[in-house]
Amino acid sequence: MLAALSRETGDIVWETDLGGSVGAPLVEGNTIVVRRIEENDVNYEESQVTLHGVDAETGEEQWTALTMTAGYAGGFYPITTTQEFVLVREAIDVLPNVQPMHAVSLADGTTQWTVDVGTHRGTYVRNETIYYAGHNGVTAFEFDGSRRWEWSPDASDRDVGETTLVCDHVVIQTGHLHESGSEILHAVDVETGEGQWMFEGMYGSERGFGELYGYRGRLLALAEKQAQLNPTNGEPVWIRGTPVVNSLIGYGMLFGMKYEDRTIIARAIPDGTTVWEQQVDGNVRMLGVVNGQLLIYRPLNESFDGSSYIGALDAATGEQLWTLDAEHEFWGHGAMIGSGRVYVPDRTEAEQDENRDILRSVTV
């Protein structure tokens, strides 16, 4: 079930029954793309997985695509969108680790092309080029599915990591050295695929990288410690040591949740200084910044006291602006902002036995 709710009243604006549990949505323009699974209670591997395209304004189902059995690995997963199509990676648990990736049209759900890729490490889209990081390196694809270039580390003593992104003139990917455990950054030219530089850090040190993000030409490393790195060589510009989780970027700031308490901290990106701190109710997750609001939600977790909710803080000051309690519980397997709304999977009490979720939509 998909449902859109008014933030002001909680009334249902529209609802669409997809006949199964829905996963984390992707929103592109006026289209919601969502993975739906109709579970087989006897054998999960025989469950049916389908991709759905839904009109974000009306809830009308526009198309379905890629129906297949879940198998051990879950069938397939949408990974990112362009203005033209959604990229969907099949999850196949066989060796060698080669998996099909499909480009599915947002307009009608038809498959535009399919290519073989490795285990997913990250995907980034810029200037009509798709940079896909697999288990053996990075491949640049044109929007028609043809390969522009491929890059792999030229040594057997290292592996690629879990993050890839485009920042300034390079594609940057994390990795690590086998013998020392050192975490490294690889940089590859976006146009040619030629290696540019490698920077080495250490796990647990001030130069551990965690997740990498690009923001207006700046390279940011968000792990327990937040840092800005120089995209020309990978070296730190500044480092802030307060341990945080669930980092997020927007409104010219870095946001993170402190380890030791339920406090969100906001730092200025240029120099890492603290702009504000705000304690919140529960161990929340941050969704993004829209119209100057930092959107947060508290997912279902039996270890927490209290109910699930969606809320918003003023991104500039940290002031709590509003909260909306879930009808029952918001689930923590994903949320997405788009078309002026935030979409969060929410399972109602009556639907739990049927393995069906509602996708709540809150206007922002």
N, C-alpha and C positions, 0 to 999 in steps of 0.2 A: 504494500500500500504506500502510495505517495500522497502527502497532504500538505497544503500551504496554509499557514495560519497568519492572521493579522497580529502584529506586535501590540497594537493598542488594546484589542479586545480578546485575543486568543481564539476568535471565531474561525472556522474553516472557510477559506476562500475557494479552494478546490481540492478534490481528492481523486486519485487514480489507483485502482487496484491492479497491481502487477502480479499478484498470485504467488508471492514468496518473500523471502528475506531480501532486503536491499543492502548493498554495500555502500562505501563512501562514494558520493557523487562527484562528478566533474561538471563544471558549468562553463559554457562557452557561448557568449552572446545570449540568445534566447533559447538555448537548448541545454537541458540537463541530461547528462549521460550517466547511467547507473547500471551496475552489475546486479542482476537478480538471480537468486538460487532457489530452486524448488527442491527441498531436501527429501532424500529417500531415507526414511527412518530405519530401514533394515540395513542398507549398505550406502554409506555416504558417497562412495566412489561412483555410484550410479545416479547421484543427484544431477538435475538438469540446470545448467548455467546459461543465461541469456543476457545479451546486452540490449538495453532499452534507450531510446531517445524520446524525451518528453518535453513539450512546450513549457517553458518556465513561467509564462504568464497565465496560461489556462489549465495546465495539467493534462492536456490532451496527449495521448501516446501517439508519436509520429512514426516510429519504426522500431523493429526488432532486428537483431543481427547475431551471428556467431553462436547459435545454440549448440551446446555440446555437453557431454558428461563431465562431471567435476574431476573424476580421477582422484588420485592421492593428493595432488598438489593444488586442486581447486579449479582446474579448467583454464581460466584466463583471467587477466586483470587489466583494466584500463590504467594507463600510466600518465598520459598527458594529452592535451589537445592543441590544435592549431585552429585558425579561423575556418579551415576547410574540413578537417577530419580529426578523429580521436585515434590515438595510437593504443593498440591493445596487444599485450604480450601473452602468448600461451605459456602455461606452466607445465612442462613435460619432465617427468622424473626418470629419464633414461640417459645413458652415456652414448656418445659424447654429448656434452651439455649444449646442444643447439636447439633453440626455440624459435618458432615462427612469431613474427611481429606483423600485425595487420594495421593498415590505415583504413578506417571505416568512415565513410562520408557522414558529416553531421546533417546534411540535407535529407538523405533518404536511407542511410544505414547500409548502403552497398559497400563492398570491399574494393578499395581503389587499387591496392597492391599489397603484396606480402613479401617479406624478406626474412632470412634466417639470422638470428642474433644469439649471443651467449647470455649467461645469467645476468639479470638486470642489476647494474650498479648505479644507474642514474641516467636521466635524459634531460636535455636542454634544447630549446628551440629558439633560434634567432636568425633573422634575415632570410627566411625561407630555407633554412638548413636545420636538420635534426642531428644533434650530437648525442650518440648513444654509447654509453659505457657498459661494456660487458666484462666477462671474467678474464679476458685477455687483452683489453685495451679499449680504445675509442674509435668509433666509426662515424664519419660525417656523411649523412644521407641528404640528397636533394628531395624536394617535395614530391617528386615522381617515383621515389623509392630507389633511384640509382645511387651508387656509392661515389662520393667525391674523393675521399681518401680514407685510409685505415692506419692506425698507429698502435704499436705494442711496445712495452718496455723492452729494451735490447739486452737485458740481463736475466739470467735464470735465478738470481738470488733475491728477487723481489716479487711482490704481488700487487695488483691494483686494489684499491679500496672501494668504499661504498658511495663516494660522492664524486660527481662531475658537474662542472658549470662553465659557462663562458663569462670571462671578466676581461674587459678591455680588449686586447688583441689576441688573447690566448684561451685555449681550453685547459682547465686545470683539473687534475684528478688526484685523489689521495691514494696512498699505497703504504707498504711497509717492507722493510728488509727482513729476510728470514732469520739470519743469524743473530742480529742485535736487537730485533724488535723495534727498531727506530721507525717512526712514522715519517713519511716523505710526501712531498708534493711534486707532481710532474706537470710541466706546462708545455703545451703544443700549439703551434701557430694555427689560428682558426681557418686560414685560407689554404695552407699547404699541407698541414698535418706533420710538419717537421718539429722535432723536439727543440725547445727553447732553453729550459733550465730545469734543474732539480734542486729542491731544498729539503734538508734532513732535520727532523726534530726527534723527540723522545716521548714515548708514552709516559703519562703522569707528570711531565715537566711543563714548564711554561710554554713550551713549543709543541705541545700536543694539539692536533688540529680539529678533531671532531668533525662537525658538519661545516661545509663551506658555503658562503653566499656572496653573490655580487650585488652591490647596491650603488648605482650611479658611478661606475668605474672603480669603486672601492672593493677590495677583497676582504671578507670578514670570516673569521673562524669562530664558531659558536659551539663550545663544549662546556665542561664545568667552568673553565675560564674563557672569557671572551677576549678577542683580539682583532685588531686590524692588521692585515698583512700587505706588503708591497707587491702588486701583481707583476712587476718587472723582475723580481728575484725571490719572492716568497718570504722575505725576512719581516719580522714584526715591526709595525709602526708604533703601536701601543698595546699593552696587555693589562687586563683588569682581573684580579685574582679571586673576587668573591664568587664562591661556587654557586652556579645556577643550573636549572634544567628548563626544558621547553622554551628555548630562545626563539625570538621572532623579530623581524625587521619591518619598519614602516615609519612614516611620518618623520623621517630623518633621525630615528633613534633605534637602539637595540633594547628589546624587552626580554626579561628573563624572570623565572621564579626562583627565589632563594631556596637553597637546600634546607636551611635550619628552621624556617618558618614559612607561613603562607603569605609571603610578601612578594609583590611584583616590583622589580626595579627597572627603571628606564634610564638608559645612558645615551648621551649625544654621540653620534657616529664619528664626527671629525676628531674628537680627542678622548672619548671614552668616559667623560665626567658624568657623575650621577645628576639627573635632572629631577627625578622624583621617585619616591617609594610609596607603595600603597598596599596595606594588608587586605586580603580578600577572604571570602567565606569558602573554605574548602580548598582542596588540591586541584585547582582549575587548570584548564588548558587554554592557550591563546590561539585564536583563529586567524586574526589579521586586523588591519586597520582600514576602516571605511568611513568616509566623511568625518574624519577627525576623531572617530571612536575606536578604541581598542576593544575588540570583541573577544569575550571569554566564554567558556562553558565548562560545567562540572559534569563529567560523565558518570555513568553507573559504576560503582565499585563497592562491594560489600564491606570493605574496611572503613568507609567513610560514614560519618554521621550526617543526617540531613538529606534533603532531596537534590535531584539534579536541577540545573538551571542554565539559561543563557543570560549573559549580562554584558554591559558595556561600561568602560571607563573613558574619561576624557583623555585622549592620547597626549595632550600637552601638559596636563596637570595631575593625572591619576585619579581625579574625582570620580566616584561611582555615579553613573548617569541613570541606569535602569537595570532591572533584572526581570526575567520571565521564567517562572517555574515550569518544569516539564509536567505534562499530564500524569505521567508515571515516572519514567527514567529515560534520560538521554544515554545512548550507548556510545562507547569510546572508540568505535572502529571507523571514525572518520567524519569530517564535516567540510563544507566548502562554501565560499562566499561567491556570489555572482548575481547579476541582474538586480542589484539593490536588495538582495535578501541573503540570509545565511540558512543553509540547509543542513539539518542534523538528524541522523537516524534516531528514532524514538519508538520503542516497543511498548504498546499498550497492554494492560493486564489481560484484556479479553483476547488478544491476539497471540499471547505467548505460547499457547498450546498448538497454534497453527503455524508457528515459525514464520510469522509475518511482522514486518516492521513498517512503521510510518516514517516518512521523511519529512520532518517538520521544517517549515519555511517561515522565517521571521523577517519582516521588512525592516531595513536599517536606513 
